């Protein structure tokens, strides 16, 4: 079936019981203002968006079976970036709703990765249902970014926001070269050797081979490019990294990173485990 938005459910404090309405996002509850809450927010948390981040919103990819992850991350967003509009996007369960092969292929080759990573073998592999569902979930985010015509922060639900999230992101955006930017990776993981774009002390990096899709900012131009590159013919982090390295997608990363995965290796079965040492 063609990739489409899954129903986006309410959080428990918005609606108890029953099924979610189609297309209505689960928003992160905003913290009370100082006028209505005697306890002022910590000094390091800005109550308003930095001027260069005012157009941003965020979406969290979250499986229906993991409400605990959405609860944890929505609290972190409200704490670290109370000014950031954020919502939950129900992840595609690849076992229950396998995506169309026009969006996500079943088979993929490690040849592009093996050409860069000498510990990989060239093999034809079958993506796991979890990998295909993850790919389709990101495709849904790319479509959302195009429709909204504004940059979008995409977070997976195992993301951990680091304390300097807002400050470093604002610095990175201010350091972006003039002209159109496709994407900005918020995790510093890289399989290669990224290079600092500016002088020592700046945070913007030119990535070599980005690793993980736990968090990134996507601009509509980049989203359109990714959609044109379909079908996603590899696990989504590898798919993006290959196109970014080949110049078909323009992007940067930040160092130090501002998000990390809660666990070093997530629980989705990785088909490429059979293709490397």
C-alpha positions in Angstrom: 0.0 0.0 0.0 1.2 3.6 -0.7 2.9 5.3 2.2 0.6 7.6 4.1 0.2 9.2 7.5 -1.0 6.8 10.1 -3.5 8.0 12.6 -1.8 10.3 15.1 -3.1 9.5 18.6 -3.8 11.7 21.5 -1.7 11.5 24.5 -3.4 10.1 27.7 -3.9 13.6 29.2 -5.7 14.8 26.1 -8.1 11.9 25.5 -8.6 8.8 27.6 -10.0 5.7 26.0 -11.1 5.1 22.5 -9.2 5.5 19.3 -7.4 8.7 18.0 -9.0 10.9 15.4 -7.4 10.7 12.0 -4.9 13.5 11.2 -5.0 15.2 14.6 -1.6 15.6 16.1 -0.6 14.8 19.6 0.9 18.1 20.8 3.4 18.4 23.7 1.7 20.2 26.5 3.3 23.6 27.1 4.6 24.4 30.6 2.7 26.9 32.7 3.9 30.5 32.5 5.6 32.2 35.4 2.4 34.1 36.1 0.5 30.9 36.7 3.3 28.9 38.3 5.3 30.3 41.2 8.3 28.1 40.4 10.2 29.9 37.6 11.8 27.8 34.9 15.6 27.1 35.2 17.7 30.0 34.0 19.3 28.0 31.1 15.9 27.2 29.5 14.7 30.0 27.1 11.0 30.6 27.2 11.0 31.9 23.7 12.5 30.5 20.5 15.9 31.9 19.4 15.1 34.2 16.5 16.7 31.9 13.9 14.7 28.9 15.1 11.3 30.5 15.2 10.0 28.6 12.1 10.9 25.2 13.5 8.6 22.5 14.7 9.3 18.9 15.7 7.8 15.5 15.0 8.5 12.4 17.1 8.2 9.0 15.3 6.7 6.7 17.9 5.2 3.1 17.7 1.8 2.7 19.2 3.2 -0.1 21.4 5.7 2.3 23.0 3.7 5.0 24.7 6.5 5.1 27.4 8.9 6.5 24.9 6.6 9.2 23.7 5.9 10.2 27.3 9.6 10.4 28.1 10.6 12.4 25.0 7.6 14.8 25.2 8.6 15.6 28.8 12.2 16.2 27.7 11.0 18.5 24.9 8.9 20.5 27.3 11.9 20.9 29.6 14.6 21.6 27.1 12.7 23.6 24.4 9.3 24.7 25.8 8.9 27.1 22.9 9.2 24.3 20.3 5.8 23.0 18.8 6.1 19.2 18.8 3.8 16.3 18.0 3.7 12.6 17.8 3.6 10.8 14.4 2.6 7.2 14.7 5.4 5.0 13.3 4.7 2.5 10.6 4.7 -1.1 11.9 6.3 -2.9 9.1 4.9 -6.3 10.2 1.3 -5.0 10.2 1.4 -2.5 7.4 4.3 -3.3 5.1 5.0 -0.3 2.9 4.7 -0.3 -0.9 7.9 -1.3 -2.8 7.5 1.9 -4.7 8.4 3.6 -1.4 10.6 1.0 0.3 12.2 -2.0 -1.3 12.4 -5.4 0.4 15.9 -6.3 -0.8 19.0 -4.1 -0.7 22.7 -4.2 -1.5 25.5 -3.3 0.8 27.8 -2.4 -2.2 27.6 1.4 -1.6 28.6 0.9 2.1 31.2 -1.7 1.4 32.9 0.8 -1.0 33.4 3.1 1.9 33.6 0.8 5.0 36.2 -1.9 4.5 34.7 -4.0 7.2 31.5 -4.6 5.1 31.0 -7.4 2.6 29.0 -6.9 -0.6 25.8 -8.8 -0.1 22.2 -8.7 -1.1 20.0 -8.7 2.0 16.4 -8.6 2.9 15.3 -5.7 5.1 13.5 -6.7 8.3 9.9 -5.5 8.8 11.2 -3.1 11.5 13.7 -1.6 9.1 11.0 -1.2 6.4 8.6 0.3 8.8 11.3 2.7 10.0 12.0 3.8 6.4 8.3 4.4 5.7 8.0 6.4 8.9 10.7 8.7 7.7 9.1 9.0 4.3 5.9 10.2 6.1 8.0 12.9 7.8 9.5 14.0 4.5 6.0 14.3 3.1 4.9 16.4 6.1 7.8 18.7 5.7 6.9 19.4 2.0 3.3 20.0 2.9 4.1 22.5 5.7 6.8 24.3 3.6 8.8 24.9 6.8 11.9 23.2 8.3 11.1 20.2 10.5 13.0 18.5 13.3 12.6 14.7 12.9 13.2 12.7 16.1 13.0 9.0 16.7 11.4 8.1 20.0 14.7 6.8 21.5 16.3 10.2 21.2 17.8 11.8 24.2 18.1 15.6 24.1 21.3 16.9 25.5 21.4 20.0 27.7 22.9 22.3 25.0 20.3 21.3 22.5 18.8 24.8 21.8 22.0 26.8 22.1 24.0 24.5 19.8 21.2 24.2 17.3 20.9 28.0 17.1 24.7 28.3 16.7 24.7 25.7 13.9 21.8 27.4 12.0 23.6 30.7 12.3 26.8 29.1 10.8 25.1 27.6 7.8 26.4 28.9 4.5 24.2 31.3 2.6 21.8 29.6 0.2 19.6 26.6 0.5 20.4 23.9 3.0 18.8 20.4 2.7 19.4 18.9 6.2 21.3 19.2 9.5 22.1 16.1 11.5 21.8 16.6 15.2 23.9 13.5 16.3 27.6 13.7 15.9 28.0 10.0 14.9 29.9 9.6 11.6 31.5 6.5 10.1 34.1 8.7 8.4 36.0 11.8 9.1 33.8 14.9 9.2 35.4 18.3 8.8 34.7 21.5 10.7 33.2 24.1 8.3 34.3 27.2 10.1 37.0 28.3 12.5 37.9 26.4 15.7 35.1 26.8 18.2 32.3 26.6 15.6 29.9 23.7 15.7 28.9 23.1 12.1 30.5 20.1 10.4 30.7 18.8 6.8 29.8 15.1 7.3 31.6 12.2 5.7 29.2 9.3 6.2 26.4 10.2 8.8 25.3 7.4 11.1 21.8 7.1 12.6 18.6 9.0 11.9 17.8 9.6 15.6 17.5 13.3 15.0 17.9 15.8 12.1 16.4 19.0 10.8 15.0 18.8 7.3 14.2 21.7 5.0 11.5 21.4 2.4 14.0 21.4 -0.4 15.8 18.4 1.1 12.5 16.6 1.7 11.6 17.0 -1.9 15.0 15.6 -3.0 14.6 12.6 -0.7 11.1 11.9 -2.0 12.4 12.0 -5.6 15.1 9.5 -4.7 12.5 6.8 -3.7 12.3 4.0 -3.4 14.3 3.8 -0.2 16.5 0.9 -1.2 18.4 0.4 2.1 17.9 1.0 5.8 17.0 4.7 6.0 20.3 5.8 7.7 22.3 4.1 5.1 20.1 5.4 2.3 20.5 9.0 3.4 24.2 8.6 4.1 24.9 7.3 0.6 23.0 10.1 -1.1 24.6 12.7 1.1 28.1 11.5 0.4 27.4 11.3 -3.3 26.2 15.0 -3.3 22.6 14.2 -4.3 21.6 15.7 -0.9 23.3 18.7 0.7 23.6 18.7 4.4 25.7 19.3 7.6 26.0 17.9 11.1 26.9 19.4 14.5 29.7 18.6 16.8 29.2 18.3 19.7 26.0 16.5 19.0 22.7 17.6 20.6 20.9 14.3 20.6 22.0 10.7 21.1 20.2 7.4 21.2 19.0 6.1 24.5 20.9 2.9 23.7 23.9 2.6 21.5 22.2 0.0 19.3 18.4 0.1 19.1 16.1 -2.9 19.2 15.1 -3.0 15.5 16.7 -6.1 13.9 19.5 -5.0 11.5 19.8 -6.9 8.3 23.3 -5.7 7.7 24.6 -7.6 10.8 25.1 -10.4 8.2 27.4 -8.2 6.1 30.1 -7.0 8.3 32.7 -8.3 10.9 
